[in-house]
Amino acid sequence: MPPAHTALICVALPSLAFSSQQGQLTGDGLEGFYRAGRRLLSRCLLRVAGREPVAVQARMVAADRARFVATLRPVVDGGPDPDIMVERLRHAHGTERITLRSSATRPLRLPVEVALGTDLAELGAVAAGRPGRALSATVHDSGMRWSSPAGHAVVTADPPPRDALASAGLLRWEFDLPPGGTWSVELRVRADGGGTGRPVGHGHGHGHGTVRPLAGAQAAGDDARVGPLLRTCAEDLHALLLRDPAHPSDLYLAAGAPWRCGLAPAEALAAARLALPLGTRLAAGTLRALARTQLPGAGRESGMIPGPLRDAGPHLPPGCTGTEATLLFPALLAEARRWGLPEQEVAELLPTAERCLHWLRAAIGEGAYLADPGPGGLLRCETQAHAHRAALLGADLLDAHGRPGAVELRQWAEVMRRRFREDFWAEDRGGGRPAAARMPDGRLLPHLGSAAAHLLDTGLLGGGVLAPGLLDKVQTEQLARLLGGPALDSGWGLRSLGVREASYNPFGHLGGAVRVQETALAVGGLAAAGYEKESSSLLRGVLSAAEAFGFRLPEMYAGEQRSEGGAPLPHPAACRPAATAAAAGVQILAALAGIRPDAPAGTVTLRPMRSAPLGEIGLAGLRVAGAPFSVRVSRLGLAMVEEAADGLQLGV
């Protein structure tokens, strides 16, 4: 894959726009406008008075828009200062507005030309270095048109060009620009035969095409970074929204841009769960979409939410994301109910959750653990954490709806807890550690990484109570020490593999890079368990990394140790934006207030971080019980509800 870490990527799925820092689209690498995975325009080269403007700034102004500023050296003699500023506003959905502003002291006669081109290549072919040849253009309406067996693309200009030269894909204008005057042209790129295709997350009002499924929350406080972090994370989540083609009212998140712009079940469920403070609509759409994929029948895989294998790093064989998705489904449904998903919608999804739980019990059989992939495979630590949480939250869900099976699930979870504390604990001179996995023959794989954070992510039950975890109190304290220690805490977040482990690589996606999702789970889990020092260090680290990345968090970045005056190193293959990273940013801020709702009981419990690591913070416009929810945490670590649903009581 070509590196994408230096690109400005405008996202409003199913549309993307890739740009270099220069602002010109040259056709090199990934550059261009894409829709539904196909490049509609690869080249858009601007020349003014026969010269290319000099780029001076490029920045994202929103998830779907980038602004490029360039200047022109004097058109007339008069010193070194530029006379013309050129602004290009580029939108993911296929528009670009070019504006020239004159600071010259006399009128200017300016010729402007834009050279256009495309190959109509698929993103995968472009990424693999096989984009195909440039296509010949024809003059069409007020612009250009290209055709291939794969489809057609059209670019139109407003105002129309004075001249259009198909052989060079060239549009030309010439105009008079008075002192202080401006001139603009708007280019529109579309697949011929289709409209602009309004993105899912960028409308207003009501109806299938215009609803905003995530709350427009705001953050403010002593640390000025919390506001732009929450705003950018919410924008990135909206930009990654997709609509179920067969059921357009159901929305879910793509895993990330540019490489994973489709539905990845485990990531979609995990991101929807982390984003619950912004409302339950995303969770409901994700659950409904994935319920329709559940495997039927009576075989070994019956009841699973299917998903592909996923690389598990240098020490473990690939794991099945279908296993993770199947275990996340009942947990997300149970927690969405606590956050306010209407009981009717819960009831409609309950049969799918029951089949997930039946699959879990069948896959375990008479044993205590869940193999992945099974049967007879490796016993992964994080898989046991997912299974234990699914059992306890699933039992909670079954009880609430008068369904059988809860007692058996809790009994199995209790057996697992008792045995796990011995079977998965690797003793060493430093006080021990949870093993990453247990081999079928009983041998432990003791390497330490961020996956251990899943042990602290126990899930939310009723009355603001968290489900019990797999570790006992002493083991939890030791895990907190390890997660907060220099081997895992890079100063920018939690490494996926400790620096002293064999095969450590700061750029290894599961071999040492910082993964934002696991860092967020550790921040919340450590805070809930009372280890605020370690939690605060990770929180500050990922917040500093977010600032360095313009608050658009990538899914991962290098685990190199933070140094004074340094910056986190980007991973050249990371998705940015990424669904789990954007949702993790929301979760990290929510963890400061410790919001634990129980909408069915009409209560919300607050367990704020008493150390107030970011000083005072206010979170407004969240969603609890279907209504706006706002909370403020003081510098003393005291939380106060400022807005809530009518009748919602503060839990003890």
N, C-alpha and C positions, 0 to 999 in steps of 0.2 A: 504494500500500500504506500502511495506517496505520502510524505509528511503533511499533516494538516494543522499543526500546532501554531504556525505563524499566520494562517489564513484568517480572514474575517468571514465568518459563516453566518449568513442571514437565514433564519429558519422560520417557516410557517407551513408545516407539513400539510400537503405533500410537496411543497415547493421549497427550494433551497437556492441560495446564491453564494458562490465562492469567489472571494476576491483576495488579491495580494494587497500589501500595504500601499502599493503604488496607485491603486484605484483603476488602472487600465485593465481590461480583460484581454489578455494576449492569446488565449487558447492553450497556454502552457499548463501542464499538470491538471488540477481539478477545476481550474477557473471556469466560471460560467453560470448561467441560470439553468436550473433543473426543475422539472416537474415530474412527479411519480417515477423518479429514478432515471429520467432521460434528459440529456443536455439539449436544451432548446437554443441556447446561444452560447458560443464559446469565445467569441471575439467581439470586443466593443472598444475600439481604439479612437481616442479623441485627439484631434489636432486643431489648433487655433493659429491662424496666420502662418500655417505651414510648419508649426512646431508643437511638440508635445509639452503640455504644462509640467511644471516641476512640482512633484508631490511634496506637501509639507505636513499633512496630518491625515490619519485614517483612524476612525473609531466607530465602535458600535454605539448606536443611540437607542436601540431597543433590540429585543431578540430577533426581530424580523427586518431590521433596518441598519444600514451603515452609512456614514457620512465621510466623504473624501474631499479634502481641500487641497488645491494646487494653485500655483501662481504662474504668471508669465513675465519673463523679463521684459523690460520696456519695449513696446512696439515702436516708439519713437525715441530718439536719443534724449537723454535727460538724467543720466545717473544710474546707479545700481538698483534702485528700488523698483519692484514690480509694479506695473500699472493695472494688471487684471488679476482678480481672484476668481478661481473656477471652483464651484461647489457641485458635487455629484451626490445625490441622495438615492441610494439603491435599496429596493425593497425585495424581499424574498419572493413575493407573489408575482414578480415579473415587470416591475416598472423602474425606470431610472429617470430622474429629473436632473438635467444639467443646467446650471445657472452661471452666467458670466456677469461680474460686477466690475465696473470701471472706476479707477481712481485717477485716471489721466486728466490733464487740465484742458484737453481739447478733444473734439469729437474724433472717434476712431471708426474706420471702415474695416470690418473684420470678416474674413472668410473662416468658416468652421466646417470641418468634415468629420464624419464618424464612419469608420470602417467596420463592417459587421461580418460575421461568419459563424458557421456551426458545422458539426459533424453528426448531430442527432444521435450521439452515442449513448449507451447505457452507462450509468455511473460505475457499475462493476467493471466494464471494459476500460473505462478511463482510468480507474484505480489500478488496473492490472497493466497499464501502459499500452493498451490496444484500442485507442479511441476511434480509429478509422480515418479515412481521408476527409478533407474539407469538401463540403458540397457546393455545387454551383447555385447561385441565387438567381431569382427572377424578380423584376420590379413588380410590386404588388401594392395597389392602393397608394398609401402615403409612406411606403417603406419597402421591405424585402420579404421574400418567401423562399423557403428551402423545402425540398421533398426528398424522401427516400422510402424504401419499402417499409421502414419502421414507423413512418409518420411524416408530419409536416409541421413546420414552425413559421411564424409570421412575426415580424417586427414592424410596428407602425410608429410614425413620428407626428407630434403635434407641437408647433406648426409643421406642415408638410415641407419637405426639402425643396430647394429650388431646382436641384439636379439629383438624379439617382442613376448610378452606374452599376449595372448588375454584375458585370465581369469582375469588378473589384469589391462588390458588396458595399459600395460607397454612397453615403448620403451627404449632400452639401447644402450649406446655407451661406448667405452673405448679407450683412446688415450694418446699419450705422448705430454706434453706441455713444451717446452723449456723455459728457462728464457726470459722474455719479449715477449713470444709468445702468440698467440691468437688462439681460436677455436670457430667456429660458427656452428649452425644448424638452419635451417628455417623450421617452421611448417606452413602448409597451411590447412585451414579449409574451406570446401565447402559442399554445399548440393549436394549429388550424383545425377548426371544427369544434373546439371547446372554448368555454369562457375563461375568465381569470381564475375560476375555481376557488371561491372564497375559503380561506383556511378555517379550520374548526374553531380555533381558540381566539379569533380576532373579530368577533361581532358583538353586537349589543342587542338588547331587547329579548324577544322570546321566539321560540320556534326552533326547528331542527338545525338550521344553519347559522343561527346568530346568538345562541345562548353561551354565556361564560360559565363553565362548569366548576370553576375554582373561585373562592372568595377573593375579593380585592383587598387583602389585608395590608396593614402598614405597621412598621416598627419605628420607634424613636427612643432616644435615651442618651445617657452620658457618652456612650460610645457611638460616634456618628456613623460607624460602618454598618450598624444593624439595619438601618433603613434601606440603603441600596442593596444589601444582601437579600433581604426578604423580597424586595421589588423585583430584582433580577431573577431570583429563583422562581418566583411566580410567573414572570414573563417567559422563562425558559420552559416551564411546564406547559403553559398555554401553547407555545410554539411547537411542542412535540405531540400535541393531541392528534389522535386519529379517530375516525368514525368507522364503526363496524359497517362494512358495505351492505350487508343484508338487513341490518337493524340500525338505521342511521341515528336513532336517539341514544345509542350506547356508545360512549366515548372511552378511550383508553390511551395510554401513553406508549409511543414508540420508545425503544431503548435509548437511542441517542443518534446524533448526527455527527459526521456524515455516514458512518458505516452501518448503522443498525436502525434504519428508518421504518422498520416494521414491528409487529407485535412479538415480543419475547416474553412468554408467560410469567416466568419467575420474576423478572425485572419489573414487569408491569404491575404485578401484585405487590411486590416490595415497595415500589414507588408510591402506589396508591395508599398503602398503609402509612408510610412516612408522611404523606400529604394530608392525612385525615384532619389536622387542624384547619385546613382550608375548606372543609366540607366533605360530605359523603357521596356526592354525585359521581365523582370520578371512581370511587370504590365500587359503587353500584354498577356503573357501566362496564368496568373491568371484569367484575364478577360475572355479570350476565354474558359478556362476550366469551369468557373462558368456560362458563358452564356448558355452552353449546359445543365445546370441543372435547368434553369429557368422554373417555372411552367407554362404550357400552359392553354388554355381554357378561359372561361369567368366567372369563379367563383370569390369568394371573395379573394382567394389567387393567382389568375392569375397574372403573372408578378413578383411574388416573387422569390428571390434566397433562396431556402429552407435551414434551419439550425436548429439545436436542441435548446431546452430550456437551459438556463444557470443560475446557482445560482447567485443571486444578493446581497448576504450579509444578515446581521441579520435584516434589517429593511424593505426589499422589497421582493415581490414574484419573482420567476424566470422570466427572460426576454427572449425574442425570438431572438436568434442570426440571424435568417433569416431576421428579420426586419432590424437589423443593416447592414447585408450584402447587402440587397436590396438598402439601402440608400447609402452605400459606393460605390456601383458599378458605378453610374453616376459621383460621385465626383472623384473617381480614374481615370476614363476615361478622364474627363475634365482636371485634373491636369497632367496626363501623356501626353496629347496633348500639354500642355504648356511646358513640359520638353523635348518634341521632338518626341513623338510617331508619325510615319508617318500618314498623313491624310487618306491614303487608309485603313490603319488598324483601324483608328478611325471610318471611315465610315462603315466598316464591323461590328463593335461592337455597333454602334449607335442604331440600332433597339432594341437591348436588353436594352440599357440604357433608351430608350423611354418607353419601357414596364414597367421598374422599376418606372419611373416617373408617368406613368398612374396609376400604382398600388398606389403610394403615394397619388395622387389626389383623387382616389376612396376611399381609406381608411380614408381620412380626411373628405370627403363629404362636408357638409355645415359648418363644425366646423373649429376651428383654430388650433387644435392640433392633434397629432398622438398618439393613445393609443397603449400600448404594454404590454401584448398581447391584440389585439383588436378583435372586436369593444367593446366599453364600458368598457375597462380596465383602468389600471393605466396610468397616464400621466407622464412619466419619463423625468426628466430634460435633460439628455444626449440624449434621443431619439429625443427630440425637436431640440437639437443642430444638430444632424445628419440630420434630415429632412430639417431644414432650409438651411444647407450647400448644401444638395443634390438639393434643389429647385433652389438656386442661381447659382451653378456651372452647373446644368443641363440646366438651361435657357441659360447660356452662350454657352453651347455646341449646343443646338438647333439653336440658332441664327447663329452660325458659319457655320452650314450646311443647313441653309434655311428651317428649319423644324418648324412647328407651335407649339404653346403651351408655348413659353417662357414668353409672357406677363402675362398669367394667373398664372404661377409659381411665377413670381416676385411680382405680386399683393398679392398672398396668403402669401408669405414670409414677405411682408411689414405689413400685418394685424397681422401676428404672432408676429413680433417684437414688434409692438405697444402694443399688449395685454400681451405678455409674461412679459414685464417689470413691469407690475402690478400683473398679476395672479400668477407668480412664485417667487415673491420677498417676503421673510419672514422678516418682521421688527423685530428688537430686540434692546436692549440697546447698543449693540456694533456697530450699524450702518446697521444692516440687513445682509442678506445672500440669495443666490439663494436656493430655496427649492430643495431637491433631487427628489421630485415627488409631484404630485397633485392628490388627490383621486377623483374618479368620483363625489363625493358629494361636491367637492370644498375645502376640508380640505388639508392643506399642511403638507408634511413630511419634517421638516426643518433640519434634520441632515446634517452635513457638511462632505464632503469627496472629494477624488481626482477626482470623476466623474465630478465635477464642472469645471475641466480643459478643458473639451470638449467645453465649452462655448467660450473659447478663440481660438479654432481651427476652424477658419471661412472659410478657403479655399482660393485658389489662383485664381484670375481672370486675365484678360489681362493687359498688360502694367505694370506688377509688383505691381498691386493693390490687396489688400486682400479684400474679401467679407465683408460686414458689419456683426457685431455680434448681438446676441439677447439682450445684455445688453447695457444700455446707458453709457455715460462717467463716471458718478458718481458711478454707480453700478460696472463698470469694475474696477475702482480704489479701491472700497471696496473689490471686489473679489481678487484683487492683494494683498491687505493687509492680507486677510485671508490665501491665498495660501502661503505667505511668513511668516506667523506667526508661533509660536511654536506649536500650536495645530496640524498643518498639515505638516510643514517642520520638519522632524525628524533629520535633519543634514546629512542623507544618501539619502534623496529623499522625495517624497510626499506620505504621508500616505493615504490609501484608506478610512479611517474614522478618524475623529479628536479624539484626546486623551480625550476630555471632553464629548464625545458623549456616550450615553447609549450603552452597548454591545461592547465597544471598546476592541479589543484584538490585541496585536501587531503581532500575528501570523495569524489573521483572513484574509483570502485571499481577502475579500472585507470588512473586519471589522477592519482594522488597519495596515495591512502589507503594505510595500512600493511596488507599482507597477511601473515598469520602463516605460511602455508605457505612462501612464498618466503623469509621471514626465517629460518625453520628450515633451509631448504636452504642459505642463505648461511652460517649459523652452522656447519653441518657441513662444507660445502665449503671455507670459508676455513680452518677448523681443520685439515682434512686436508691442505691445500696449504701449511700452515706459517704462515698469517697470523693468528696468535692475537690480536693486538691488535684487529684489525678484527672478528674473530669474537666476542671477549669483549664488545666494546661493543654489538654487536647483541644478544647473549645477555642482557646485563644490562638492556638496554632493554625487550625483550619480557617479561622476568621482572617488571620493575616494572609494565609494562602489565597483565600477568596479575594481579598483586596488586590493582591498582586495579579490575579487573573481578571481584573475588572469586574469582580463579583459574579462572573459566569464560571461556575465551578466545573472543571473537567471530571470525568469519572475517576481519573487517577492522575498522579504526577509523581516525579521521582522522590524516593525516600532518602535522598541525601540529607545529612544532618544540617539543621539550620545554623547559620553563623550570623554575627552582627553585620547588618547592612546587606545581607544576602537576599535572595529571592528564590522561591521554589522553581525547580526545573520542570518544564512541561514534558509530558510523554508524547512523542511524535505520532503515536497511533491512537491516542485517547479520543473518545467521543466528547465533544464539547459544543453544545450542551448535551447533558446526559440526564435521563429521567431520575435515576436513583440519586445522583449527586445534587440535582436541583431540589428534589424532595428532602434530601438529607439536610440541606440548608434551612428549610422550614422547620424540620424536627429539632435541629440544634437550638434554634431560638425558642421554640416551644418548651424545650427542656429547662430553660432558665426559670420558667413559671411553674413547671411541674403540673401541667393541666391533666386531670384524670376525670373525665366526664362519666356519668352514668345516666344517660338520657331516659331510659325506661323508668328509673327510680326518681327522676326529676332532680338530680343532684350533680354538682361538680365539686371535686376535691382539688385543692391546690397544694402542691408540695414543692415550693420554690427552692432554688439553690440559696441557702442561707448566707453563703459567702459573697453573693452578688458579684460574680467575677467581672461583669461588664458595667458595674454600677447600676444606676436606675435604668429600667427599660419598660416601655409600654408597648403592648401588642394590641392592635385594634383591628376590628373587622374579621376576626377568625369566625368559625362557625361551630356552635355547639347546640344540639337539639334543634337543628334547623333554623337557628336565628343568629344574628350577629353576637359575637362574644368578644369583650375587650378586658384586658387585665393589665395591671401595673405592678411591677416589683420594685420596691424601694432599695436604696443603698444599704439598708439594714437587712435585706433579704425577706421583707414582709410583702405578701401579695394581697392585692385588693381588686375585686371585680368591679369594673366600671360600666359594663353593659352586658346584658344577658337576656335570654328568653324569659318571658313572663312566667313566673312560678318556679323558675329554676333556683334551687336552694344550695347554699354552700355546705358541702360535706365537712365532716370533722376530720 
